[in-house]
Amino acid sequence: MAVHEYYDHQGFPATGAAGSSAAARAEFLAIESGLSAKLPGLAGNAGQVATVNNAGNALIASRVGPAQMVAKAAILLADANATLTAAQLGFSGLFTITPTVARTLTTDTAANIVAAITNFQVGTWFDFTIINTAAFNVTLAGGTGVTISGPAVIHSESATWTARIDSASAITIYSAGLGALATGTGAPVRATSPTLVAPGLGTPTVLVGTNITGTAAGLTAGNVQTNANLTGPVTSAGNATTITNNAVTNAILADVATATLKGRITAAVGDPEDLTAAQARTVLNVADGATANSTDAALRDRATHTGVQAPATVQVSATDR
């Protein structure tokens, strides 16, 4: 019989040799003893899995290990910052929170977590999941001896982390959600009104500039066309424009119809209007066809008078008689 890892045979009879029942019983007891020394008992190990110990010479019962199938209870967390205790992480592993503001969930210390695991083995692991049911950030933070590797923020989503036991006082928690390709910090970008904080967008193929606000002080001109300040009748400095005094000529003004004057016939102060001859006479209070009077000297000069006037119609003042 070959030597077996669970039973080291000694003193068994040779093939075909005579033996007694006592010898047979002794051999069976030796087999039982060998198996008992290297296999975990059933009592008190419900829900645990059998793993090989660090020395590689026996199986032990443990709550962590590859492909474990252990029933776990869900924990509903209060809307507050909280510590995920060793018992909760090792024996529950499913957390739900509905935050009304950003919250932080901190793990217990690595030493406490490892101490809560029966027959812990370096290199084994366990998983736990956090479900965030609201649109506020929930950040996973590590307690003493616990290192968070990868994304640690969830926003209106669930995420699963894997905790690996590195030693009796050290655990590394790896994100199984966003993965190694995720970069940056904070919450993932969602389809509805995301707010980006200092994103590096690279060179977009198409960029629509609707609703862009702010100044262009930090922009690189590139192929953007820039214009010099205006000169001539209208000058500019930046975005401010000015019409130069006496620079607007008649040729620049809007065209007007023949026999039209610029003025205003409408009551109150307002824009200039194109006035017809009749409107202009109304403004000037002049009758149609009126002419200007001659000077007083011309009116007294008889040489300027022509025609015949009946004597009866002439009135002579007393000083002229």
C-alpha positions as CSV (number, residue, x, y, z in Angstrom):
1,M,0.0,0.0,0.0
2,A,1.3,3.4,-1.0
3,V,1.7,6.2,1.5
4,H,-1.2,8.6,1.4
5,E,-1.4,12.3,2.5
6,Y,-4.3,11.6,4.9
7,Y,-3.0,8.3,6.3
8,D,0.5,7.0,6.9
9,H,0.0,3.2,7.2
10,Q,2.2,1.4,9.7
11,G,2.1,-2.2,11.0
12,F,-0.5,-3.5,8.6
13,P,-0.2,-7.3,7.8
14,A,1.4,-8.4,4.6
15,T,-0.7,-9.6,1.8
16,G,-2.1,-13.1,2.5
17,A,-0.8,-13.0,6.1
18,A,-3.0,-14.2,9.0
19,G,-4.4,-11.5,11.2
20,S,-6.7,-10.8,14.1
21,S,-9.8,-8.6,14.4
22,A,-7.9,-6.5,17.0
23,A,-5.2,-5.7,14.4
24,A,-7.9,-4.8,11.9
25,R,-9.6,-2.5,14.3
26,A,-6.3,-0.9,15.2
27,E,-5.7,-0.2,11.5
28,F,-9.1,1.4,11.1
29,L,-8.5,3.6,14.2
30,A,-5.2,4.7,12.7
31,I,-7.0,5.6,9.5
32,E,-9.7,7.5,11.4
33,S,-7.0,9.4,13.4
34,G,-5.1,10.3,10.3
35,L,-8.2,11.7,8.6
36,S,-9.4,13.5,11.7
37,A,-6.1,15.3,12.0
38,K,-6.2,16.6,8.5
39,L,-9.9,17.2,7.9
40,P,-12.1,19.9,9.6
41,G,-15.0,18.8,11.7
42,L,-18.6,19.4,10.8
43,A,-19.9,20.8,14.1
44,G,-19.7,24.6,14.3
45,N,-18.5,25.1,10.7
46,A,-21.9,25.5,9.0
47,G,-21.7,27.7,5.9
48,Q,-17.9,27.5,5.8
49,V,-15.7,26.0,3.1
50,A,-12.7,23.7,3.3
51,T,-9.4,25.2,2.2
52,V,-5.8,24.0,2.4
53,N,-3.9,25.6,5.2
54,N,-0.8,27.7,4.7
55,A,1.5,24.7,5.5
56,G,-0.2,22.7,2.8
57,N,-0.6,19.7,5.0
58,A,-4.3,19.8,6.1
59,L,-7.7,21.1,5.2
60,I,-9.4,23.7,7.4
61,A,-12.8,25.3,7.5
62,S,-12.9,29.0,6.5
63,R,-15.5,31.6,5.6
64,V,-13.4,32.8,2.6
65,G,-12.0,31.1,-0.4
66,P,-12.4,30.5,-4.1
67,A,-15.9,29.8,-5.4
68,Q,-17.6,30.0,-2.0
69,M,-21.3,29.5,-1.9
70,V,-22.4,31.0,1.5
71,A,-25.8,32.4,2.3
72,K,-25.5,36.0,3.5
73,A,-28.0,38.5,4.9
74,A,-28.6,41.9,3.4
75,I,-27.9,45.0,5.5
76,L,-29.9,48.2,5.1
77,L,-27.7,51.1,6.1
78,A,-29.0,54.4,7.6
79,D,-28.6,57.6,5.7
80,A,-25.3,58.5,7.3
81,N,-21.6,58.0,7.2
82,A,-20.9,54.5,8.7
83,T,-18.3,51.9,9.5
84,L,-18.8,48.5,7.8
85,T,-17.9,46.2,10.7
86,A,-15.8,43.0,10.4
87,A,-18.9,40.9,11.1
88,Q,-20.9,42.7,8.5
89,L,-18.2,42.3,5.8
90,G,-17.5,38.7,6.5
91,F,-20.9,37.3,7.3
92,S,-23.2,39.6,5.3
93,G,-21.5,41.3,2.5
94,L,-24.5,43.0,0.9
95,F,-25.2,46.6,1.8
96,T,-27.9,49.0,0.6
97,I,-28.0,52.8,1.3
98,T,-30.3,55.6,0.1
99,P,-28.3,58.8,0.7
100,T,-29.7,62.3,0.7
101,V,-26.2,63.8,0.5
102,A,-22.8,62.4,-0.3
103,R,-21.8,59.7,2.2
104,T,-18.6,57.8,3.1
105,L,-18.6,54.1,4.2
106,T,-15.4,53.1,6.0
107,T,-14.3,49.5,6.5
108,D,-13.3,48.1,9.9
109,T,-9.6,47.7,10.5
110,A,-7.8,44.9,8.7
111,A,-6.8,43.3,12.0
112,N,-10.5,43.1,13.1
113,I,-11.6,41.8,9.8
114,V,-9.0,39.0,9.7
115,A,-9.7,38.1,13.4
116,A,-13.3,37.6,12.5
117,I,-12.5,35.0,9.9
118,T,-12.1,31.5,11.2
119,N,-8.8,29.9,10.2
120,F,-7.9,32.8,7.8
121,Q,-5.4,32.0,5.0
122,V,-3.2,34.6,3.4
123,G,-4.2,35.0,-0.3
124,T,-7.8,34.1,0.2
125,W,-10.5,36.6,-0.4
126,F,-14.2,37.5,0.0
127,D,-16.6,39.7,-1.9
128,F,-19.0,42.4,-0.8
129,T,-21.5,44.6,-2.6
130,I,-22.8,48.1,-2.0
131,I,-26.0,49.3,-3.6
132,N,-26.5,53.0,-3.8
133,T,-30.2,53.8,-4.7
134,A,-29.9,57.6,-4.9
135,A,-28.2,60.2,-7.1
136,F,-25.5,61.1,-4.5
137,N,-22.0,59.8,-4.2
138,V,-21.2,57.0,-1.8
139,T,-17.4,56.6,-1.2
140,L,-15.8,53.4,0.1
141,A,-12.8,54.2,2.4
142,G,-10.4,51.8,4.0
143,G,-9.9,51.5,7.8
144,T,-6.5,51.0,9.3
145,G,-4.5,48.4,7.3
146,V,-7.1,48.4,4.5
147,T,-6.0,49.6,1.1
148,I,-8.5,50.5,-1.6
149,S,-7.3,49.8,-5.1
150,G,-9.3,51.2,-8.0
151,P,-12.5,53.3,-8.1
152,A,-14.1,53.7,-4.8
153,V,-17.2,55.9,-5.6
154,I,-20.6,54.8,-6.7
155,H,-23.4,57.1,-7.8
156,S,-27.0,55.7,-8.2
157,E,-25.6,52.2,-8.9
158,S,-24.2,49.1,-7.3
159,A,-20.6,47.9,-7.2
160,T,-18.8,44.8,-5.9
161,W,-15.4,44.8,-4.3
162,T,-13.0,41.9,-3.6
163,A,-11.1,41.9,-0.3
164,R,-7.9,39.9,-0.4
165,I,-6.2,39.0,2.9
166,D,-2.5,40.0,2.6
167,S,-1.6,39.3,6.2
168,A,-3.1,39.3,9.7
169,S,-3.1,43.1,9.6
170,A,-3.3,44.0,6.0
171,I,-6.1,43.7,3.4
172,T,-6.3,45.1,-0.1
173,I,-9.8,45.8,-1.6
174,Y,-10.1,45.7,-5.4
175,S,-12.9,47.2,-7.3
176,A,-14.8,44.7,-9.5
177,G,-17.0,47.5,-11.0
178,L,-15.5,50.1,-13.3
179,G,-12.3,48.1,-13.8
180,A,-8.7,49.1,-14.6
181,L,-9.6,51.2,-17.7
182,A,-11.5,53.7,-15.6
183,T,-9.6,57.0,-14.9
184,G,-10.2,60.1,-12.9
185,T,-12.1,60.5,-9.7
186,G,-15.7,61.1,-8.7
187,A,-18.9,59.6,-10.1
188,P,-19.3,58.2,-13.6
189,V,-20.7,60.5,-16.2
190,R,-24.5,59.9,-16.7
191,A,-26.7,60.8,-19.7
192,T,-28.7,63.4,-17.9
193,S,-27.0,66.8,-17.2
194,P,-23.6,65.6,-16.0
195,T,-21.3,68.1,-14.4
196,L,-17.6,67.6,-15.5
197,V,-14.9,68.9,-13.2
198,A,-11.7,69.8,-15.1
199,P,-12.1,67.0,-17.7
200,G,-9.4,66.4,-20.3
201,L,-11.5,66.0,-23.4
202,G,-8.7,65.6,-25.9
203,T,-9.4,66.6,-29.4
204,P,-13.2,66.0,-30.1
205,T,-14.2,65.1,-33.7
206,V,-17.3,67.2,-33.5
207,L,-18.0,69.9,-30.8
208,V,-21.2,71.8,-30.8
209,G,-20.8,75.1,-28.9
210,T,-24.4,75.7,-27.8
211,N,-24.8,77.4,-24.4
212,I,-21.1,77.9,-23.8
213,T,-20.5,80.5,-21.1
214,G,-17.4,82.1,-19.6
215,T,-14.5,83.8,-21.3
216,A,-12.0,82.7,-23.9
217,A,-8.9,83.7,-22.0
218,G,-7.8,80.1,-21.7
219,L,-8.5,79.1,-25.3
220,T,-5.8,78.6,-27.9
221,A,-6.8,80.4,-31.1
222,G,-5.6,77.8,-33.6
223,N,-7.6,78.3,-36.8
224,V,-10.1,80.7,-35.3
225,Q,-10.4,83.8,-37.4
226,T,-9.7,87.0,-35.4
227,N,-10.4,90.5,-36.8
228,A,-8.6,93.8,-36.2
229,N,-10.4,96.8,-34.7
230,L,-12.6,98.7,-37.0
231,T,-11.6,102.0,-38.6
232,G,-13.5,104.7,-40.6
233,P,-17.0,106.1,-39.7
234,V,-17.4,103.2,-37.2
235,T,-14.4,102.3,-35.0
236,S,-14.1,99.5,-32.4
237,A,-11.9,98.5,-29.5
238,G,-12.7,94.9,-28.7
239,N,-16.4,94.5,-28.6
240,A,-17.2,98.2,-28.2
241,T,-18.0,100.2,-31.3
242,T,-18.2,104.0,-31.8
243,I,-19.5,106.2,-34.6
244,T,-16.9,108.9,-35.3
245,N,-18.1,112.5,-35.1
246,N,-18.8,114.2,-38.5
247,A,-17.8,110.9,-40.3
248,V,-21.3,109.9,-41.5
249,T,-21.7,111.5,-45.0
250,N,-24.9,112.0,-47.0
251,A,-23.8,109.1,-49.2
252,I,-23.9,106.8,-46.1
253,L,-27.4,108.0,-45.1
254,A,-30.5,106.1,-46.3
255,D,-31.9,107.3,-49.7
256,V,-34.8,109.6,-49.7
257,A,-37.5,110.4,-52.4
258,T,-37.4,113.6,-54.5
259,A,-38.8,116.7,-52.8
260,T,-38.4,115.2,-49.3
261,L,-37.0,116.9,-46.2
262,K,-35.6,115.4,-43.1
263,G,-37.5,116.4,-40.0
264,R,-40.2,115.2,-37.7
265,I,-44.0,115.8,-38.0
266,T,-45.0,113.3,-35.3
267,A,-45.5,114.7,-31.8
268,A,-42.9,114.2,-29.1
269,V,-39.2,113.4,-29.4
270,G,-38.4,110.5,-31.7
271,D,-36.6,109.3,-34.8
272,P,-36.2,111.6,-37.8
273,E,-38.8,111.3,-40.6
274,D,-38.9,111.9,-44.3
275,L,-41.3,114.9,-44.7
276,T,-43.3,115.8,-47.8
277,A,-43.5,119.5,-49.0
278,A,-47.0,119.8,-47.3
279,Q,-45.6,118.4,-44.0
280,A,-42.7,120.7,-44.2
281,R,-45.0,123.8,-44.7
282,T,-47.0,122.6,-41.7
283,V,-43.9,122.5,-39.6
284,L,-42.8,126.0,-40.9
285,N,-46.3,127.5,-40.8
286,V,-46.1,128.7,-44.4
287,A,-48.9,128.7,-46.9
288,D,-48.6,127.0,-50.2
289,G,-47.3,129.5,-52.8
290,A,-46.3,132.2,-50.3
291,T,-43.3,134.5,-51.2
292,A,-41.1,136.6,-49.1
293,N,-41.7,140.4,-48.7
294,S,-39.3,142.9,-50.3
295,T,-37.4,145.3,-48.1
296,D,-39.0,148.4,-46.7
297,A,-36.9,150.6,-49.0
298,A,-38.0,148.7,-52.1
299,L,-41.6,149.0,-51.1
300,R,-41.3,152.8,-50.7
301,D,-39.6,153.2,-54.0
302,R,-42.1,154.2,-56.6
303,A,-39.9,152.8,-59.3
304,T,-40.7,149.4,-58.0
305,H,-44.5,149.9,-58.4
306,T,-46.2,149.2,-61.7
307,G,-49.8,149.1,-62.9
308,V,-52.8,151.5,-62.4
309,Q,-54.7,152.1,-59.1
310,A,-57.9,154.1,-59.0
311,P,-57.5,157.4,-57.0
312,A,-60.5,156.6,-54.9
313,T,-58.8,153.5,-53.5
314,V,-55.7,155.5,-52.5
315,Q,-55.7,156.7,-48.9
316,V,-53.3,159.5,-48.1
317,S,-52.3,160.3,-44.6
318,A,-52.4,163.8,-43.2
319,T,-48.6,164.1,-43.2
320,D,-48.6,163.4,-47.0
321,R,-51.1,166.2,-47.9
